[in-house]
Amino acid sequence: MDNLEDAQYPMLEAILEIQQLPLQPMYTNRDVAKIFKVCVRAIQNWISAGRLTPRDLPGRWKFFPQDLEEFLRNSPRGRR
């Protein structure tokens, strides 16, 4: 996406653009782990801690882009 100011999910889309990943309508635990460059267990820990809320859809838990955008907005900024 060329102009992130017009993006529906600006924080998520910025990360996806850097990693050259497409915006998808739904994400699995593995997809989210890949986006955030963590292991699937970290995603499960974030869910258990209430930091990330999945949708209980048939088959497995899924995440919509708005779920990931909300997670990013509510996450504390780290120092690096």
N, C-alpha and C positions, 0 to 999 in steps of 0.2 A: 504494500500500500504506500503510495507516494506521499499522501498528506495525512498524517496521524491525527491532526486537529479535527478532521471530519470523521474519524474512526468511531465506530459504535463502542468498541472496547479498546481504548487507546493504550492502556498499559499492556494488556495481553497481546495486542497486535504488534506493539513495538518489540516485545520479546520474540514473537513468532517471526517477525521480519528479520531480526538479527540472526536467528537460527535457520532461516530459509524454510520454515514450516508453514503449511497452509492453515488458515482459519477453518475450523470444522464445526459442524452443528452440534457434535457431542464428542466427549473425550472419555477414555477409560483410565483406570489407575495408571497403567503403563504409559499412556499418552501424556498424562499430567507429569509423571516422573521424568519423562524425556524433556518436556518443556522446561521444567524447573531444575533439570540436571541433578536429580536425587534418585535414590532407590525407591522401589515400590513400597518398601517398609516405611520409609519416611512419610509417604502419602498416607498410609494406613495410620501412622502415629498422629498426623495432623487431623485426620478424621476423628480418631479417638479423643483427641484433645479439644475437639469442637472448633478448630481453626479453619477447617475446610469441610463444607457440607455437600455430600453427594446426593444425587437423585436416585431413589430406589425404583429403578425401571426393570422390566422383565429381563432376566438373564444375570445382570450384574449391576453394580452401582455405576452411574455415569455422571459426568459433569457437563454442564452447558457453559458456553463462553462467559455468560454473565456470572456464573458461580466462580470462575477463575478470576474474573475482573474484580469481583467483590473481595475475594481472598487477597488479591494484590493491594487493593485500596486499604484493607484493614490490617495488613502486615506491617510490623514495625520496620523502620528503615535500619539496615545494618551498616556497620562501619567497616570499610575495607581500605 
